Amino acid sequence: QMAAAEDVNVTFEDQQKINKFARNTNRMSELKDEIEAKKKSLQNLEDASDDLMMCEDDAMLIPYQIGDVFISHSQEETQEMLEAGKEALQDEIKALEGRVSSIQEVLGDLKVQLYAKFGNNINLEADES
């Protein structure tokens, strides 16, 4: 297999493309981890929100964590804070997913160019682990 690879001259430009591909692949995987983490946080807020709905006692004060401190709020205020938190996370997730899509486009273009030149001598498929 090494013999075949030597027939193809790897130019500086090719090397740039390969590096760009690697960088973007890493970036994409970081973004996907970030999206997963935010989706977990969102799920936690949704669960908290559902639990709060079940709560019969409207007068009860609900401790809500802000940074390292818990501050007690009325149920209504807490529900509003949860809603605001959920919206913020949904926006962040949407923004991150947008960045993933644009990276996927970049990777797609690079793949086409690199496979056109190197064919089977190069493997650009992600290991889905």
OpenMM code with the backbone's topology and positions (N, CA, C; nanometers):
from openmm import Vec3, app, unit

residues = "GLN MET ALA ALA ALA GLU ASP VAL ASN VAL THR PHE GLU ASP GLN GLN LYS ILE ASN LYS PHE ALA ARG ASN THR ASN ARG MET SER GLU LEU LYS ASP GLU ILE GLU ALA LYS LYS LYS SER LEU GLN ASN LEU GLU ASP ALA SER ASP ASP LEU MET MET CYS GLU ASP ASP ALA MET LEU ILE PRO TYR GLN ILE GLY ASP VAL PHE ILE SER HIS SER GLN GLU GLU THR GLN GLU MET LEU GLU ALA GLY LYS GLU ALA LEU GLN ASP GLU ILE LYS ALA LEU GLU GLY ARG VAL SER SER ILE GLN GLU VAL LEU GLY ASP LEU LYS VAL GLN LEU TYR ALA LYS PHE GLY ASN ASN ILE ASN LEU GLU ALA ASP GLU SER".split()
positions = [
    Vec3(0.0828, -0.1204, 0.0000),
    Vec3(0.0000, 0.0000, 0.0000),
    Vec3(0.0870, 0.1265, 0.0000),
    Vec3(0.1995, 0.1224, 0.0702),
    Vec3(0.2876, 0.2400, 0.0747),
    Vec3(0.3402, 0.2740, -0.0648),
    Vec3(0.3680, 0.1724, -0.1438),
    Vec3(0.4220, 0.1951, -0.2782),
    Vec3(0.3258, 0.2802, -0.3598),
    Vec3(0.1975, 0.2481, -0.3505),
    Vec3(0.0962, 0.3202, -0.4264),
    Vec3(0.0929, 0.4670, -0.3850),
    Vec3(0.1080, 0.4915, -0.2550),
    Vec3(0.1000, 0.6288, -0.2045),
    Vec3(0.2123, 0.7150, -0.2610),
    Vec3(0.3246, 0.6534, -0.2927),
    Vec3(0.4388, 0.7314, -0.3400),
    Vec3(0.4195, 0.7843, -0.4823),
    Vec3(0.3295, 0.7228, -0.5572),
    Vec3(0.3056, 0.7705, -0.6940),
    Vec3(0.2447, 0.9107, -0.6919),
    Vec3(0.1745, 0.9427, -0.5838),
    Vec3(0.1045, 1.0703, -0.5790),
    Vec3(0.1914, 1.1713, -0.5061),
    Vec3(0.2181, 1.2816, -0.5718),
    Vec3(0.3003, 1.3856, -0.5103),
    Vec3(0.2143, 1.4711, -0.4173),
    Vec3(0.2519, 1.4758, -0.2903),
    Vec3(0.1777, 1.5579, -0.1949),
    Vec3(0.2377, 1.6977, -0.1937),
    Vec3(0.1629, 1.7916, -0.2482),
    Vec3(0.2128, 1.9295, -0.2545),
    Vec3(0.1874, 1.9996, -0.1208),
    Vec3(0.2459, 2.1168, -0.1067),
    Vec3(0.2245, 2.1984, 0.0132),
    Vec3(0.0750, 2.2284, 0.0284),
    Vec3(0.0117, 2.2569, -0.0847),
    Vec3(-0.1314, 2.2884, -0.0830),
    Vec3(-0.2137, 2.1680, -0.0349),
    Vec3(-0.1750, 2.0484, -0.0813),
    Vec3(-0.2434, 1.9266, -0.0358),
    Vec3(-0.2301, 1.9133, 0.1157),
    Vec3(-0.1083, 1.9365, 0.1621),
    Vec3(-0.0799, 1.9236, 0.3054),
    Vec3(-0.1672, 2.0220, 0.3850),
    Vec3(-0.1818, 2.1440, 0.3309),
    Vec3(-0.2672, 2.2457, 0.3936),
    Vec3(-0.4111, 2.1948, 0.4053),
    Vec3(-0.4577, 2.1343, 0.2954),
    Vec3(-0.5957, 2.0843, 0.2927),
    Vec3(-0.6138, 1.9713, 0.3936),
    Vec3(-0.5138, 1.8837, 0.4000),
    Vec3(-0.5214, 1.7710, 0.4942),
    Vec3(-0.5236, 1.8233, 0.6381),
    Vec3(-0.4394, 1.9235, 0.6651),
    Vec3(-0.4370, 1.9828, 0.7997),
    Vec3(-0.5685, 2.0515, 0.8331),
    Vec3(-0.6227, 2.1222, 0.7342),
    Vec3(-0.7497, 2.1917, 0.7538),
    Vec3(-0.8605, 2.0896, 0.7816),
    Vec3(-0.8542, 1.9777, 0.7083),
    Vec3(-0.9530, 1.8714, 0.7279),
    Vec3(-0.9448, 1.8193, 0.8714),
    Vec3(-0.8218, 1.7928, 0.9174),
    Vec3(-0.8017, 1.7400, 1.0524),
    Vec3(-0.8493, 1.8392, 1.1588),
    Vec3(-0.8128, 1.9656, 1.1406),
    Vec3(-0.8532, 2.0699, 1.2371),
    Vec3(-1.0045, 2.0810, 1.2466),
    Vec3(-1.0681, 2.0833, 1.1298),
    Vec3(-1.2137, 2.0969, 1.1281),
    Vec3(-1.2841, 1.9739, 1.1836),
    Vec3(-1.2257, 1.8567, 1.1599),
    Vec3(-1.2834, 1.7339, 1.2153),
    Vec3(-1.2785, 1.7386, 1.3677),
    Vec3(-1.1647, 1.7827, 1.4223),
    Vec3(-1.1523, 1.7948, 1.5680),
    Vec3(-1.2496, 1.8973, 1.6237),
    Vec3(-1.2574, 2.0111, 1.5553),
    Vec3(-1.3472, 2.1182, 1.5992),
    Vec3(-1.4910, 2.0670, 1.6013),
    Vec3(-1.5283, 1.9924, 1.4969),
    Vec3(-1.6644, 1.9425, 1.4876),
    Vec3(-1.6945, 1.8477, 1.6034),
    Vec3(-1.5976, 1.7655, 1.6365),
    Vec3(-1.6218, 1.6707, 1.7441),
    Vec3(-1.6323, 1.7434, 1.8794),
    Vec3(-1.5549, 1.8529, 1.8971),
    Vec3(-1.5702, 1.9346, 2.0190),
    Vec3(-1.7083, 1.9979, 2.0251),
    Vec3(-1.7535, 2.0518, 1.9117),
    Vec3(-1.8853, 2.1154, 1.9075),
    Vec3(-1.9955, 2.0145, 1.9386),
    Vec3(-1.9810, 1.8942, 1.8846),
    Vec3(-2.0829, 1.7914, 1.9098),
    Vec3(-2.0881, 1.7546, 2.0583),
    Vec3(-1.9709, 1.7497, 2.1237),
    Vec3(-1.9688, 1.7238, 2.2680),
    Vec3(-2.0386, 1.8361, 2.3438),
    Vec3(-2.0122, 1.9593, 2.2986),
    Vec3(-2.0728, 2.0762, 2.3621),
    Vec3(-2.2252, 2.0714, 2.3466),
    Vec3(-2.2709, 2.0318, 2.2268),
    Vec3(-2.4144, 2.0204, 2.2017),
    Vec3(-2.4753, 1.9159, 2.2948),
    Vec3(-2.4086, 1.8004, 2.3072),
    Vec3(-2.4577, 1.6946, 2.3966),
    Vec3(-2.4716, 1.7456, 2.5397),
    Vec3(-2.3689, 1.8166, 2.5873),
    Vec3(-2.3706, 1.8687, 2.7245),
    Vec3(-2.4867, 1.9663, 2.7431),
    Vec3(-2.5078, 2.0538, 2.6446),
    Vec3(-2.6162, 2.1512, 2.6552),
    Vec3(-2.7525, 2.0830, 2.6480),
    Vec3(-2.7616, 1.9762, 2.5683),
    Vec3(-2.8889, 1.9023, 2.5617),
    Vec3(-2.9195, 1.8358, 2.6965),
    Vec3(-2.8146, 1.7884, 2.7649),
    Vec3(-2.8346, 1.7307, 2.8988),
    Vec3(-2.8830, 1.8366, 2.9959),
    Vec3(-2.8212, 1.9545, 2.9924),
    Vec3(-2.8641, 2.0648, 3.0790),
    Vec3(-3.0089, 2.1024, 3.0500),
    Vec3(-3.0412, 2.1055, 2.9220),
    Vec3(-3.1772, 2.1403, 2.8809),
    Vec3(-3.2758, 2.0373, 2.9372),
    Vec3(-3.2381, 1.9099, 2.9269),
    Vec3(-3.3235, 1.8030, 2.9793),
    Vec3(-3.3435, 1.8206, 3.1305),
    Vec3(-3.2355, 1.8570, 3.2009),
    Vec3(-3.2466, 1.8797, 3.3457),
    Vec3(-3.3439, 1.9923, 3.3775),
    Vec3(-3.3358, 2.1013, 3.2987),
    Vec3(-3.4276, 2.2136, 3.3199),
    Vec3(-3.5709, 2.1715, 3.2902),
    Vec3(-3.5881, 2.0906, 3.1850),
    Vec3(-3.7231, 2.0444, 3.1513),
    Vec3(-3.7792, 1.9556, 3.2620),
    Vec3(-3.6932, 1.8689, 3.3169),
    Vec3(-3.7381, 1.7830, 3.4276),
    Vec3(-3.7761, 1.8676, 3.5488),
    Vec3(-3.6935, 1.9670, 3.5795),
    Vec3(-3.7204, 2.0546, 3.6940),
    Vec3(-3.8526, 2.1275, 3.6729),
    Vec3(-3.8722, 2.1727, 3.5497),
    Vec3(-3.9931, 2.2447, 3.5147),
    Vec3(-4.1162, 2.1553, 3.5319),
    Vec3(-4.1042, 2.0290, 3.4861),
    Vec3(-4.2148, 1.9331, 3.5012),
    Vec3(-4.2434, 1.9050, 3.6486),
    Vec3(-4.1350, 1.8882, 3.7263),
    Vec3(-4.1528, 1.8613, 3.8700),
    Vec3(-4.2253, 1.9776, 3.9370),
    Vec3(-4.1907, 2.0973, 3.8940),
    Vec3(-4.2492, 2.2173, 3.9521),
    Vec3(-4.3986, 2.2251, 3.9216),
    Vec3(-4.4356, 2.1819, 3.8015),
    Vec3(-4.5771, 2.1809, 3.7608),
    Vec3(-4.6583, 2.0907, 3.8535),
    Vec3(-4.5943, 1.9817, 3.9007),
    Vec3(-4.6637, 1.8842, 3.9848),
    Vec3(-4.6847, 1.9388, 4.1262),
    Vec3(-4.6086, 2.0420, 4.1572),
    Vec3(-4.6077, 2.0952, 4.2930),
    Vec3(-4.7396, 2.1674, 4.3209),
    Vec3(-4.8119, 2.1229, 4.4250),
    Vec3(-4.9448, 2.1773, 4.4540),
    Vec3(-4.9372, 2.3110, 4.5265),
    Vec3(-4.8358, 2.3257, 4.6119),
    Vec3(-4.8305, 2.4386, 4.7034),
    Vec3(-4.7721, 2.5630, 4.6358),
    Vec3(-4.8594, 2.6526, 4.5904),
    Vec3(-4.8142, 2.7727, 4.5195),
    Vec3(-4.7310, 2.8659, 4.6060),
    Vec3(-4.7539, 2.8613, 4.7360),
    Vec3(-4.6866, 2.9546, 4.8267),
    Vec3(-4.5439, 2.9092, 4.8583),
    Vec3(-4.5147, 2.7826, 4.8233),
    Vec3(-4.3838, 2.7289, 4.8580),
    Vec3(-4.2729, 2.8032, 4.7837),
    Vec3(-4.1630, 2.8327, 4.8542),
    Vec3(-4.0488, 2.8950, 4.7882),
    Vec3(-3.9562, 2.7861, 4.7345),
    Vec3(-3.9090, 2.8061, 4.6134),
    Vec3(-3.8260, 2.7062, 4.5463),
    Vec3(-3.6820, 2.7559, 4.5434),
    Vec3(-3.5871, 2.6782, 4.5978),
    Vec3(-3.4470, 2.7200, 4.5859),
    Vec3(-3.3981, 2.6998, 4.4425),
    Vec3(-3.3362, 2.8036, 4.3885),
    Vec3(-3.2868, 2.7984, 4.2510),
    Vec3(-3.1391, 2.8332, 4.2565),
    Vec3(-3.0575, 2.7465, 4.1976),
    Vec3(-2.9136, 2.7695, 4.2060),
    Vec3(-2.8663, 2.8694, 4.1019),
    Vec3(-2.7979, 2.9738, 4.1496),
    Vec3(-2.7365, 3.0705, 4.0589),
    Vec3(-2.5891, 3.0751, 4.0960),
    Vec3(-2.5058, 3.0203, 4.0092),
    Vec3(-2.3635, 3.0081, 4.0447),
    Vec3(-2.3507, 2.9123, 4.1610),
    Vec3(-2.2924, 2.9581, 4.2706),
    Vec3(-2.2725, 2.8700, 4.3866),
    Vec3(-2.3798, 2.8868, 4.4928),
    Vec3(-2.4697, 2.9828, 4.4729),
    Vec3(-2.5699, 3.0074, 4.5775),
    Vec3(-2.7089, 2.9639, 4.5345),
    Vec3(-2.7876, 2.9249, 4.6327),
    Vec3(-2.9277, 2.8941, 4.6077),
    Vec3(-3.0102, 3.0128, 4.6556),
    Vec3(-3.0974, 3.0613, 4.5687),
    Vec3(-3.1835, 3.1723, 4.6069),
    Vec3(-3.3271, 3.1222, 4.5951),
    Vec3(-3.4081, 3.1512, 4.6955),
    Vec3(-3.5462, 3.1030, 4.6900),
    Vec3(-3.6374, 3.2031, 4.6209),
    Vec3(-3.7213, 3.1493, 4.5345),
    Vec3(-3.8153, 3.2308, 4.4590),
    Vec3(-3.9522, 3.1659, 4.4675),
    Vec3(-4.0535, 3.2447, 4.4338),
    Vec3(-4.1863, 3.1854, 4.4249),
    Vec3(-4.1864, 3.0870, 4.3090),
    Vec3(-4.2871, 3.0035, 4.3077),
    Vec3(-4.2991, 2.9022, 4.2031),
    Vec3(-4.3055, 2.9666, 4.0648),
    Vec3(-4.3828, 3.0744, 4.0559),
    Vec3(-4.4012, 3.1418, 3.9274),
    Vec3(-4.2681, 3.1996, 3.8780),
    Vec3(-4.1958, 3.2663, 3.9691),
    Vec3(-4.0660, 3.3238, 3.9314),
    Vec3(-3.9700, 3.2134, 3.8887),
    Vec3(-3.9717, 3.1040, 3.9632),
    Vec3(-3.8818, 2.9929, 3.9315),
    Vec3(-3.9146, 2.9363, 3.7940),
    Vec3(-4.0444, 2.9208, 3.7678),
    Vec3(-4.0876, 2.8682, 3.6375),
    Vec3(-4.0403, 2.9618, 3.5263),
    Vec3(-4.0495, 3.0925, 3.5490),
    Vec3(-4.0034, 3.1903, 3.4493),
    Vec3(-3.8529, 3.1785, 3.4276),
    Vec3(-3.7787, 3.1594, 3.5356),
    Vec3(-3.6337, 3.1456, 3.5247),
    Vec3(-3.5977, 3.0186, 3.4478),
    Vec3(-3.6721, 2.9120, 3.4756),
    Vec3(-3.6485, 2.7863, 3.4035),
    Vec3(-3.6754, 2.8057, 3.2546),
    Vec3(-3.7862, 2.8740, 3.2239),
    Vec3(-3.8208, 2.8990, 3.0827),
    Vec3(-3.7106, 2.9788, 3.0140),
    Vec3(-3.6628, 3.0840, 3.0819),
    Vec3(-3.5577, 3.1682, 3.0246),
    Vec3(-3.4316, 3.0848, 3.0029),
    Vec3(-3.4002, 3.0005, 3.1011),
    Vec3(-3.2826, 2.9138, 3.0895),
    Vec3(-3.2952, 2.8172, 2.9732),
    Vec3(-3.4163, 2.7617, 2.9568),
    Vec3(-3.4395, 2.6682, 2.8456),
    Vec3(-3.4250, 2.7380, 2.7120),
    Vec3(-3.4844, 2.8588, 2.7010),
    Vec3(-3.4741, 2.9323, 2.5741),
    Vec3(-3.3286, 2.9638, 2.5401),
    Vec3(-3.2540, 3.0074, 2.6412),
    Vec3(-3.1132, 3.0402, 2.6184),
    Vec3(-3.0375, 2.9172, 2.5679),
    Vec3(-3.0604, 2.8031, 2.6316),
    Vec3(-2.9924, 2.6800, 2.5904),
    Vec3(-3.0341, 2.6383, 2.4497),
    Vec3(-3.1632, 2.6497, 2.4195),
    Vec3(-3.2101, 2.6127, 2.2857),
    Vec3(-3.1434, 2.6989, 2.1796),
    Vec3(-3.1286, 2.8296, 2.2093),
    Vec3(-3.0606, 2.9188, 2.1150),
    Vec3(-2.9148, 2.8785, 2.0982),
    Vec3(-2.8487, 2.8470, 2.2111),
    Vec3(-2.7079, 2.8075, 2.2051),
    Vec3(-2.6914, 2.6787, 2.1243),
    Vec3(-2.7825, 2.5843, 2.1472),
    Vec3(-2.7767, 2.4567, 2.0751),
    Vec3(-2.7945, 2.4816, 1.9251),
    Vec3(-2.8923, 2.5661, 1.8913),
    Vec3(-2.9179, 2.5963, 1.7503),
    Vec3(-2.7942, 2.6594, 1.6861),
    Vec3(-2.7306, 2.7532, 1.7574),
    Vec3(-2.6109, 2.8196, 1.7047),
    Vec3(-2.4982, 2.7183, 1.6833),
    Vec3(-2.4788, 2.6304, 1.7807),
    Vec3(-2.3730, 2.5288, 1.7691),
    Vec3(-2.4020, 2.4342, 1.6532),
    Vec3(-2.5294, 2.3965, 1.6381),
    Vec3(-2.5655, 2.3061, 1.5281),
    Vec3(-2.5407, 2.3742, 1.3933),
    Vec3(-2.5618, 2.5067, 1.3884),
    Vec3(-2.5329, 2.5820, 1.2668),
    Vec3(-2.3848, 2.5767, 1.2342),
    Vec3(-2.3021, 2.5881, 1.3385),
    Vec3(-2.1582, 2.5827, 1.3165),
    Vec3(-2.1153, 2.4441, 1.2698),
    Vec3(-2.1783, 2.3400, 1.3260),
    Vec3(-2.1480, 2.2036, 1.2819),
    Vec3(-2.1819, 2.1873, 1.1338),
    Vec3(-2.2986, 2.2389, 1.0907),
    Vec3(-2.3366, 2.2267, 0.9490),
    Vec3(-2.2368, 2.2953, 0.8584),
    Vec3(-2.1912, 2.4155, 0.8971),
    Vec3(-2.0973, 2.4820, 0.8068),
    Vec3(-1.9642, 2.4092, 0.8024),
    Vec3(-1.9229, 2.3510, 0.9154),
    Vec3(-1.7995, 2.2717, 0.9135),
    Vec3(-1.8187, 2.1478, 0.8259),
    Vec3(-1.9373, 2.0870, 0.8333),
    Vec3(-1.9635, 1.9692, 0.7495),
    Vec3(-1.9523, 2.0038, 0.6015),
    Vec3(-1.9963, 2.1248, 0.5642),
    Vec3(-1.9824, 2.1678, 0.4243),
    Vec3(-1.8359, 2.1802, 0.3856),
    Vec3(-1.7583, 2.2440, 0.4730),
    Vec3(-1.6141, 2.2596, 0.4479),
    Vec3(-1.5493, 2.1224, 0.4314),
    Vec3(-1.5820, 2.0313, 0.5238),
    Vec3(-1.5248, 1.8964, 0.5182),
    Vec3(-1.5659, 1.8246, 0.3896),
    Vec3(-1.6918, 1.8431, 0.3509),
    Vec3(-1.7409, 1.7808, 0.2281),
    Vec3(-1.6619, 1.8267, 0.1061),
    Vec3(-1.6384, 1.9573, 0.0980),
    Vec3(-1.5602, 2.0126, -0.0140),
    Vec3(-1.4181, 1.9577, -0.0138),
    Vec3(-1.3566, 1.9587, 0.1039),
    Vec3(-1.2186, 1.9097, 0.1142),
    Vec3(-1.2098, 1.7623, 0.0759),
    Vec3(-1.3087, 1.6852, 0.1196),
    Vec3(-1.3122, 1.5412, 0.0865),
    Vec3(-1.3111, 1.5209, -0.0640),
    Vec3(-1.3994, 1.5947, -0.1325),
    Vec3(-1.4094, 1.5828, -0.2780),
    Vec3(-1.2733, 1.6113, -0.3415),
    Vec3(-1.2101, 1.7227, -0.2994),
    Vec3(-1.0812, 1.7613, -0.3576),
    Vec3(-0.9719, 1.6585, -0.3273),
    Vec3(-0.9680, 1.6130, -0.2019),
    Vec3(-0.8600, 1.5214, -0.1624),
    Vec3(-0.8780, 1.3822, -0.2238),
    Vec3(-1.0027, 1.3330, -0.2257),
    Vec3(-1.0257, 1.2012, -0.2876),
    Vec3(-1.0003, 1.2083, -0.4383),
    Vec3(-1.0332, 1.3236, -0.4998),
    Vec3(-1.0095, 1.3383, -0.6434),
    Vec3(-0.8610, 1.3205, -0.6734),
    Vec3(-0.7774, 1.3702, -0.5848),
    Vec3(-0.6344, 1.3603, -0.6096),
    Vec3(-0.5748, 1.2280, -0.5595),
    Vec3(-0.6137, 1.1868, -0.4391),
    Vec3(-0.5453, 1.0725, -0.3769),
    Vec3(-0.6194, 0.9393, -0.3860),
    Vec3(-0.7457, 0.9449, -0.4235),
    Vec3(-0.8233, 0.8213, -0.4334),
    Vec3(-0.8134, 0.7369, -0.3084),
    Vec3(-0.7819, 0.6078, -0.3271),
    Vec3(-0.7769, 0.5143, -0.2135),
    Vec3(-0.6543, 0.5305, -0.1253),
    Vec3(-0.5630, 0.6183, -0.1657),
    Vec3(-0.4422, 0.6369, -0.0850),
    Vec3(-0.4685, 0.7199, 0.0404),
    Vec3(-0.5888, 0.7719, 0.0501),
    Vec3(-0.6187, 0.8550, 0.1667),
    Vec3(-0.7513, 0.8092, 0.2261),
    Vec3(-0.7594, 0.8121, 0.3603),
    Vec3(-0.8847, 0.7751, 0.4257),
    Vec3(-0.9312, 0.8908, 0.5109),
    Vec3(-1.0460, 0.9468, 0.4738),
    Vec3(-1.0976, 1.0647, 0.5436),
    Vec3(-1.2268, 1.0316, 0.6172),
    Vec3(-1.2541, 0.9035, 0.6333),
    Vec3(-1.3792, 0.8675, 0.7019),
    Vec3(-1.3581, 0.8718, 0.8536),
    Vec3(-1.4533, 0.9289, 0.9218),
    Vec3(-1.4441, 0.9378, 1.0688),
    Vec3(-1.4667, 0.7999, 1.1286),
    Vec3(-1.3913, 0.7700, 1.2333),
    Vec3(-1.4190, 0.6455, 1.3070),
    Vec3(-1.5373, 0.6756, 1.3963),
    Vec3(-1.6500, 0.6154, 1.3684),
    Vec3(-1.7665, 0.6374, 1.4530),
    Vec3(-1.7520, 0.5529, 1.5774),
    Vec3(-1.6845, 0.6080, 1.6772),
    Vec3(-1.6672, 0.5280, 1.7997),
    Vec3(-1.7727, 0.5681, 1.9003),
] * unit.nanometer
topology = app.Topology()
chain = topology.addChain("A")
for resn in residues:
    res = topology.addResidue(resn, chain)
    for name in ("N", "CA", "C"):
        topology.addAtom(name, app.Element.getBySymbol(name[0]), res)
